[in-house]
Amino acid sequence: MEVDDLANYVGVHCPVCDKRFTDTDDIVVCPICGAPHHRDCYQQLGHCAFEELHIQGHVWQHPDEQSRAEEPFQQEGGAVCPSCGAVNPPDGLFCQVCGTPLRRRPQQEGSFSFGGGFAGPTGNPYTAAFGGIDPNEQLEGVSARDIALFVGNNSQYFLPRFKMIAEKRFFVPNFAALFCNFAYFFYRKMYWVGGILLLIDALLQIPSFLVAQEYTAWLLANLKDISMGIVPVFTPQVHLWAYSLIPVLRLVTFGLSILAGLFANHLYWRHVLANIRRIKAQFTAADGSWDDKLYSDALVQRGHTSKKAVAIVLVCCAVAYFGCCFLVALSLL
């Protein structure tokens, strides 16, 4: 422990006894996190009051510094949302566009995260919400701020990848699209891409549907043997072409998922660019000016994501699947 300048801590609460320090107190400071203590309190406790947080990189902050850090990023006109970049009233607590708290305290540069890992330099907390890209930076003529407003969720993920694509870096994979296939594109409101993938997937299931009736009849006829562990070989008598195509079509389905994962970000980038340019043209007057509030609202409304679209598509898929099962069962009666 080291003795520090007493004037820095007068009026601050001791973390052990919670009493305010006075100019006559004997104060010691933790050499690890910098937290001040009464000497007697520290000796009685035997260690720093924040010892359990040291492994997480906890650094004590003076209450005055802490309150300043909690102030939202300000620019002319109001407080800037750290998530979507929208300008809000200076005294606002939550973003009027996306609902993000405006007084989130940024993590200290080079500190440990509370998850236990090293967070590394965070830089400007304003640009951190944009994936480290300046909100005013232009990507193919569109500002990062406008892109973030349109993208909404995970804009900090997409912006650096959009920049890579704009710089002609070819492979920028998207694992969500890889595993979710057409559902991902409906979620991101790329309905035409999702619709094409869904149609292709439905067409690829036709051979399986044609074989389903005979396979179900064979399964019911051999159910007793199968329950005893004896599994006979299924040999179709009709639709042999369909049965032989099924393994190939499974590989095609897998290949489409791979392509979706590889090119989803490229397709989404083109979707974002086209829509932002269309919206901006709609709200731009003849003299080149536009109402930024109406423009920003339009970006949010037409962009972001659609869980409703995903739910509708999945319900329709489930209805179609069980409808096909019902038709197969009906044909066996």
N, C-alpha and C positions, 0 to 999 in steps of 0.2 A: 504494500500500500504506500501511496505517496501523498504528501501534503500538497494541496493545490491552492490557487488563489482564492481566498475565502470570499471575496466580493462577488465571485461568479455564482455562488451558491446561496447567498442570503435570500431567504424567502422560499427556497425550494424545500420540499418535503423529504425527510429521511425515509428511505424505503423500508426500514425496520420498524421504527416507532411512529412514523407518519407525522412527526413534529417538524415544524419549519426551522430551518437553520437560522441562527442569529450571528451577529458579528463577533460574538464571544465564544461560539462553539468550537470545539476541537474536531475538525473534519478531516477524514481520510478518503481517498478516491481509489476505486478498484483499478488496478493496472491493466485489466483485460478489457472491461467494457466502459470504464470511466465513470461509473455511478458513484456519487458521493454518499458517505455514511457518517453518522456520529462515531467517533473512535470507540466509545464504550459499546455502542450497538454492534459494531462490527466484531469487536472482541468477544462479546457475549454470544453472537451468532456463530462465530468461528469461520465465516466465509462471506463472500459477497451475496447480497440478497437475490441477485439475478444469476447465481452460479449455474442453475439448470439451463439457462438460455445461452450460456457461453458457447456451447457446442454448436449452436445455431447461428453464431456470429452476431449475437445481440450487442448493440452499441447504444449506450445511454445518451439521450438527447435532452438538452435543457428545454424546459416547457415552452420558453419563448421560441426556440428554434423549431420545436415540434408543431406549434400552432401555425408558424409560417409555412411549414412543409405541407400542412393540410389544406392550405388555401388552393383553390382551383387555378389552373392556368388562365391568365387573363389576356385578352387582347381588346382592341378598341371595339366597343359594342357589347362586351359581356364576357362570360366565362366559357371557355372552350371545353367541350366534352372530350375526355381522354380516350373514349372508345370510338365514336363516330365522327368527331371533329365539328359537330354542330355548335353554333354560337348561342349561348343561353343568357338570360338575365344575370347580372353580376352577383346578385344575392341568391341565385337558385341553388338548390341542394341536389336536384336530379335533372338529368338531361331531358328536355322536353321532346326529343326525337326518339331516343332509344332507352331512356330510363336509367342510364348509368349514373351512379353517385358522382358528383362533381368534386368531392373533397377527399378522394382517395389519396393516401399518402404514398408516394413512390418509394420503392425499395432503395436503400442506400447503395451507391455505386460500389461494386465489388464485395457486397456483403453476402452472408449465407441466407438462403431462403429458409422459411420456417418448415419446409418439407424435408430439410436436412441436407440439401445439395447446395453447391456453390452457384450463386446466381450470375456472377460475373458482372461486368460493367453494364449498367442499364442506360446510361446516357440521359438524354432529355426525356422525361416521362411523357411528354406530349407526343414525341415521335415514336416512342415505344409502342403506343397503341396502334401505330401505323406500320408495325413491323420494322421500325428503325428508319423508315422513309419520311422525309419532310412532307408535311401535308400539302405544301404548295408545289411539290415536284410534279412535273408533267410526264405522263406516260402516254406516248402517242397522242399528245394534244389534250389529254384529260388529267386533271389534278388528282393527286392521291386522296385529297379530302373528298372529292366527289365520288371516287371509287369506293371509299370506305362507307360513305352514306348509302350507296346503292347496295353494296355487298352485305353490310350489317354484320351478322354473326361471323366470327373468325376473320374479320378483315385484316387483322395483323398477320394471319397465316397467308392470305391470298396476295397481299400487296407485294411482298418480296418475290413471290413466284411469278406474278404478273410482270414484274420488272425483268426477271430472268427471261421470260418469253419475249418481251419487247426487245431484249438484247439478243434475240435469236438463239437462245440456248434450247436445244431440242427437247431433251427428256426432263420433264417436270412432272413426276407421277403423282397421282391422287389415290390414296389407298381406300378412302371412303367410297369412291366410284368403283374401284376394283371389286369390293365386297358387296356393295349394294346395287350395282348395275343400274337398271333403268330407274329405280326408286330414287337414286341420288339426283338424277337430272330433274325429276319432278320436284324434288325438295328445293332445288336451286332455280326453279321456275323456267328451266329449259325444256318446255313441254314438247317441242317438236323432236328433240333428240330422245327424250324419254319415250315418246310415242313410237318412234321408229324402232328403238331397241325392244320395246314391249311387243310390237307387232312381229319382229323377227323371232323373238323368243317364243311367241305363240305359234308361229309357223313351224318352228323346229320341234314343237311338241306333237304335231299331227301324226307322225309315224308311231309314237308311243300310244296315242289315243286309239289308232287303228288296231294295234296289237292287244290293247288292254282287255277287250272283251274275251278273246281266246285265252289270254294269260289268266284272267280271273276265273274262268271256267276250269282251267287246268289246276289252278291253286285250290279251288274248292274240292275237286275230284281227288286230289292227293293230300288233302289237309291232314288225314290220319297218319299217313307215312311221314309227313313233314314234322308233325308233333312228336313223333318217335325218333326224330333225328335222321330219318332216311329222306334224302332230298333227291328226287328224280330229276332228270334233265328235261327242261322245257324245250320242245321242238314244235314250232308253229307249223300249221298246215296251210294257212292262208296268209296273205300279206307278207310273204317272205322278204320282199324287197324292203318293206318298212322295218322289219325286224333287223335286217342286216345294216340298215342305215342308222339305227339308234346309237351305237358306240361312236360312229363318226360325228353325228350331230351333237353328242355330248362334248366332244373335243371342240367343235365349232362354238358351242355355248361358252366353254371355258376361254377360248380365244377371244371372243367378243368381250368378255369381262376384262381380259388383259388389255385389250385395246381401249376399253372405257377408262381403265385406270391410267393408261399412258397419256391419253389425249383429253381427259376431262377438263384439266386446267386450261388447256389451249382453247377448247370450245367455250368454256365459261368466260375466258378473257374476251373472246370475240363477242359473246353475248352481252357482257358488261359494257364494252366499248360502244356497240351499236345502240343499246338502249339509252346510255347516258347522252350520246350525241343526239339521238332522236328527241329526248326530253328537253335537252338544252335548246335545240332548234325551236321546239314548241313554245318555250317560255322566253325566247329572245325577241325583243322588239326590233323595229326597223332601224333604230339608231344604235343597236348593239347592246342595249341595257336589258336587264331582267330583274325581276323580283326574287331575291335570293331565298326568301322564306318559302315562297310558293315552289320554287325550283327544288329546294332541299326536301320539302314535304313530298314532292312528286318522286324524287329519287328513292325515298324511303318506302313509299307506298308501292311503287312498281318493282322495286328491288327486294332485298332481304330474302327470306325463305318462305316456303309454304308447307307446313305440316299437314294442312287440310288436303292439299293435292295428293300427298303421299298416302294419307289415310283412305281417300276415295279410290285411288288406284289399287291399293292392296285389298280393299274390300271387294272391288270388282274382280280382281284376280281370284280371290277366295270363292266368290260366288260362281265364277266360271269353272273353277276346278271341281267344286262339289257338284255343279250342274253336270259336268262330264261324268263324274263318278255315278251320279244318279241315272244317267242315260245308259251307262254300261250295266249297272245293276238291273235296270228295267229290261234290257235286252236278254238277260239271263232267265227271266221269269217265264 
